């Protein structure tokens, strides 16, 4: 059965096609009685407006692309929830794309989103200096970096990850640890490098503290467990007594590795993660973590994008930076665990 056309709606309602168009796009200028006739006609015929055609005529859709590094990480789920909540308020749809920490896959998503004439793009990029991002803006597609800092050529929303690294490092050193491992990767990713720089700075300011660096290709539970089992196999005299992991998925896997090896957390190994996802406090040993306001990051990024879309000529790029908090739980606090 063919989809009813706008002409059929107009014919049944006894009005012009222009009146139906006004009803769909500017209902306030249509007289109440006429609006009712058009509404009755639409319901009787089962008419559904062709949004794709309307966006093609307008040159821009009401869809926003959201490109994240890993959809399996609850941090990005919370971030997407914040972005989608504000998008819903503005009658906008969010299209989620997963780059899987792969710059080639990320580039494919960016190409597809631009071809779809999306209203704008929110992205946690593999490389925040990628020239493709500013090229998109130059061609008319607004871009906001999320969980990344940017120069003045783009808007960005991020957390002070160096401060987050310092918070974790200070906590572990103040707890008496002198052999600490930092685990994350790739180290070329901006937020990983910043978290590493934060804890490195704290260690360099302290006396007699050794910091080991362990790089992983993917920050997931499986990789965390593997590196945990690897460190647990070291002799006790050279094994770190504490670990700061660049996200909570790594930390949860690392916690599993400790359990498999028979090491006690935090007596034998104190653990601090990053992001403070819901699973952190629900772990067998509740996980200490540096908290990021994920939903607020997503919502604020969408606000910046809406501002840029609605007032492109007057818009000035902004870089919004939030402060992280350290949430201490049993995985790094022996007193709590006891």
DOVEXSE-589431 format. One line per 5 residues: number of its first residue (from 1); their letters; for each residue z, y, x of C-alpha. Coordinates in steps of 0.5 Angstrom, whole numbers, always signed. Layout:
<rs>
NUM> a> Z:Y:X | ...
</rs>
This chain:
<rs>
1> xxxxx> +0:+0:+0 | -2:+7:+3 | +3:+12:+4 | +3:+18:-1 | +0:+24:+2
6> xxxxx> +2:+31:+1 | -4:+33:-3 | -1:+27:-8 | +6:+30:-8 | +3:+37:-10
11> xxxxx> -2:+34:-15 | +4:+31:-19 | +8:+37:-18 | +3:+41:-21 | +4:+46:-15
16> xxxxx> -1:+48:-9 | +0:+44:-2 | +2:+50:+1 | +8:+50:-4 | +10:+43:-2
21> xxxxx> +9:+45:+6 | +14:+51:+4 | +19:+46:+1 | +19:+41:+7 | +20:+47:+12
26> xxxxx> +23:+53:+9 | +26:+51:+2 | +29:+57:+1 | +23:+61:+0 | +21:+56:-6
31> xxxxx> +24:+58:-13 | +29:+53:-15 | +25:+50:-21 | +19:+49:-17 | +24:+46:-12
36> xxxxx> +26:+41:-17 | +19:+39:-19 | +17:+38:-12 | +23:+34:-10 | +22:+29:-17
41> xxxxx> +15:+28:-15 | +17:+26:-8 | +22:+21:-10 | +17:+18:-15 | +12:+17:-10
46> xxxxx> +16:+15:-5 | +13:+20:+0 | +16:+21:+7 | +14:+26:+12 | +10:+25:+18
51> xxxxx> +14:+28:+23 | +10:+26:+29 | +4:+30:+26 | +8:+36:+25 | +11:+35:+32
56> xxxxx> +4:+35:+35 | +2:+41:+31 | +8:+45:+34 | +7:+42:+41 | +14:+40:+41
61> xxxxx> +18:+34:+38 | +26:+34:+36 | +27:+29:+41 | +31:+29:+47 | +31:+24:+53
66> xxxxx> +37:+22:+56 | +36:+18:+62 | +42:+15:+65 | +43:+10:+71 | +46:+4:+68
71> xxxxx> +47:+3:+60 | +52:-3:+62 | +57:+2:+65 | +61:+5:+59 | +62:+12:+62
76> xxxxx> +54:+13:+61 | +56:+10:+54 | +61:+15:+53 | +57:+21:+56 | +51:+19:+51
81> xxxxx> +56:+19:+45 | +58:+26:+47 | +50:+28:+47 | +48:+25:+41 | +54:+28:+37
86> xxxxx> +52:+35:+38 | +44:+33:+38 | +46:+30:+31 | +49:+37:+29 | +42:+40:+31
91> xxxxx> +38:+35:+27 | +36:+33:+34 | +35:+25:+36 | +37:+23:+43 | +32:+17:+46
96> xxxxx> +36:+13:+51 | +32:+11:+58 | +36:+6:+63 | +33:+7:+70 | +37:+2:+73
101> xxxxx> +39:+6:+79 | +31:+5:+81 | +27:+12:+83 | +21:+8:+81 | +23:+6:+74
106> xxxxx> +26:+13:+73 | +20:+17:+75 | +16:+12:+69 | +21:+14:+64 | +20:+22:+66
111> xxxxx> +13:+21:+65 | +13:+18:+58 | +18:+23:+56 | +14:+29:+58 | +8:+25:+55
116> xxxxx> +12:+25:+48 | +13:+32:+49 | +20:+31:+48 | +24:+38:+47 | +28:+37:+53
121> xxxxx> +31:+32:+58 | +38:+30:+60 | +38:+26:+66 | +43:+23:+71 | +38:+22:+77
126> xxxxx> +38:+18:+83 | +36:+24:+87 | +38:+31:+84 | +33:+34:+89 | +27:+30:+87
131> xxxxx> +22:+35:+86 | +19:+32:+80 | +25:+35:+76 | +23:+42:+77 | +16:+41:+76
136> xxxxx> +18:+38:+69 | +21:+45:+68 | +15:+49:+71 | +11:+45:+66 | +15:+47:+60
141> xxxxx> +20:+41:+59 | +27:+44:+60 | +32:+39:+64 | +39:+39:+65 | +43:+35:+70
146> xxxxx> +49:+31:+68 | +54:+28:+73 | +50:+32:+78 | +50:+39:+81 | +44:+43:+81
151> xxxxx> +41:+49:+85 | +40:+55:+81 | +33:+52:+79 | +36:+48:+74 | +42:+47:+69
156> xxxxx> +47:+42:+71 | +54:+39:+68 | +58:+35:+73 | +65:+34:+76 | +68:+36:+82
161> xxxxx> +67:+29:+85 | +70:+31:+92 | +76:+33:+89 | +76:+26:+85 | +76:+23:+92
166> xxxxx> +82:+27:+95 | +86:+26:+89 | +85:+18:+90 | +86:+19:+98 | +92:+23:+97
171> xxxxx> +95:+18:+92 | +94:+12:+96 | +97:+15:+103 | +103:+18:+99 | +104:+11:+97
176> xxxxx> +105:+9:+104 | +98:+6:+105 | +95:+6:+112 | +89:+2:+112 | +84:+4:+106
181> xxxxx> +77:+2:+104 | +72:+6:+100 | +67:+2:+97 | +61:+5:+93 | +54:+6:+94
186> xxxxx> +48:+7:+95 | +52:+12:+100 | +45:+17:+99 | +47:+18:+91 | +50:+25:+91
191> xxxxx> +57:+23:+87 | +58:+17:+91 | +57:+21:+97 | +62:+27:+94 | +67:+22:+93
196> xxxxx> +67:+19:+100 | +67:+26:+103 | +73:+27:+99 | +77:+21:+101 | +75:+22:+108
201> xxxxx> +77:+29:+108 | +84:+27:+106 | +84:+21:+111 | +82:+26:+117 | +88:+31:+115
206> xxxxx> +93:+25:+115 | +96:+21:+122 | +95:+14:+123 | +91:+12:+117 | +84:+8:+118
211> xxxxx> +79:+9:+113 | +73:+3:+112 | +67:+4:+109 | +63:-1:+105 | +57:+0:+102
216> xxxxx> +54:-4:+96 | +47:-3:+93 | +49:-4:+85 | +56:-1:+83 | +57:-7:+78
221> xxxxx> +63:-12:+77 | +59:-18:+80 | +58:-13:+87 | +66:-11:+86 | +68:-18:+86
226> xxxxx> +64:-20:+92 | +66:-15:+96 | +73:-16:+94 | +73:-24:+96 | +70:-22:+102
231> xxxxx> +76:-17:+104 | +81:-22:+101 | +78:-27:+107 | +80:-22:+112 | +87:-23:+116
236> xxxxx> +92:-20:+113 | +94:-16:+120 | +87:-13:+119 | +85:-13:+112 | +86:-6:+108
241> xxxxx> +92:-5:+104 | +89:-1:+99 | +82:+0:+96 | +78:+6:+93 | +72:+4:+89
246> xxxxx> +67:+9:+87 | +67:+7:+79 | +71:+3:+75 | +66:-3:+74 | +66:-4:+82
251> xxxxx> +74:-4:+81 | +75:-9:+76 | +70:-14:+79 | +74:-12:+86 | +81:-14:+82
256> xxxxx> +78:-20:+80 | +76:-22:+87 | +83:-21:+89 | +86:-25:+83 | +81:-31:+85
261> xxxxx> +83:-30:+93 | +91:-31:+90 | +92:-24:+93 | +97:-20:+88 | +95:-13:+86
266> xxxxx> +98:-8:+88 | +103:-11:+93 | +98:-14:+97 | +92:-9:+95 | +93:-3:+91
271> xxxxx> +86:-1:+87 | +84:+6:+85 | +77:+6:+81 | +73:+12:+78 | +71:+14:+71
276> xxxxx> +77:+12:+67 | +73:+7:+62 | +77:+4:+56 | +77:-3:+60 | +81:+0:+66
281> xxxxx> +87:+1:+62 | +86:-6:+58 | +85:-10:+65 | +90:-16:+67 | +93:-11:+72
286> xxxxx> +92:-4:+68 | +87:+0:+73 | +89:+7:+76 | +83:+11:+76 | +80:+18:+77
291> xxxxx> +78:+20:+70 | +72:+24:+68 | +71:+27:+61 | +65:+23:+60 | +64:+25:+52
296> xxxxx> +65:+33:+54 | +60:+32:+60 | +54:+30:+55 | +56:+35:+50 | +56:+41:+54
301> xxxxx> +49:+38:+57 | +46:+38:+50 | +49:+45:+49 | +46:+48:+55 | +39:+45:+53
306> xxxxx> +40:+48:+46 | +41:+54:+49 | +35:+54:+54 | +30:+51:+48 | +32:+57:+43
311> xxxxx> +32:+63:+48 | +28:+61:+54 | +26:+68:+56 | +33:+70:+56 | +36:+64:+59
316> xxxxx> +40:+64:+65 | +41:+57:+69 | +48:+55:+69 | +52:+50:+73 | +58:+47:+70
321> xxxxx> +64:+44:+74 | +70:+40:+71 | +76:+38:+74 | +78:+31:+75 | +85:+28:+73
326> xxxxx> +88:+22:+77 | +91:+17:+72 | +96:+12:+75 | +97:+5:+73 | +100:-1:+75
331> xxxxx> +94:-3:+80 | +96:+2:+85 | +104:+3:+83 | +108:-2:+85 | +114:+1:+82
336> xxx> +110:+1:+75 | +108:-6:+76 | +115:-9:+78
</rs>
